[in-house]
């Protein structure tokens, strides 16, 4: 009987060890003005094994894309990216002005104080996909003291 219990315990621990995870820190989305077609979502992602964020979904919008934003020749450029690498043990920050999640074709404005649900799709090094539910707090936009840089959005 002890051998059977040990075998069951060992098998369950082995299965648990196979499930790599991504820890999500401080998920939030920026509030949008009424009629705005898109909004951004941000968070910190720390994987316990080398993984890749390959997509996301949300009922809040028609389309969800992974994006990057950077300055090129004095112009802020935003582009969709096919994936975001999540190196083992390193926090990858999805933040304004850098890598982020775009909610495109919003069904309703993102209102401060409310929440938006998303599902992240991540793959491990063997290509196995996991779906991770995330609830992000919607936060008010902070006023900026300086004018925004010109921006170009391309796909």
C-alpha positions, 0 to 999 in steps of 0.5 A: 500500500505504501508503494502505491501511495508513493507511486501516486504522489510521485506521478502527481508531482511529476505532472505538476513539474511539467506545467510551466507557468507565467506569473503576471504582475500588475495587469492594467489597461489605459482608459480611453475616450468615448469613441476611441477605436483602440486601447492598450493593456500592460503588465509584467510577465515572468516565465519559470521556463523559456516561453513565448507570448504568441497572442491574446484575446478579449471580448472587449474588442474585435481584435487583440494584437501584440505590439511594439512602439519605438522612436524612429527618426523622431517619429513614434512607430507602433507595429504589430509583432508575431510574438514576445519572447519570455526568457526564463526568470526574466520579467518582460515589461509590457508598458506604454512606449514599448511592448504592449497589447492592443485592443483594436475595435473596442466594443465600448470605451475602457472606463477607469475603475472598471476591469477588462478580461483577456486571455494570453496565449503562451507556448513552451519550448516544445510548442505546447500552448497554454491559455492564461486568463487575466483581469486588468484594472482600467486606469485613468490616463495621466496628463502629460506635461509635454506634447506627444511625439508624432506617431505612425501606426503600421502593420 
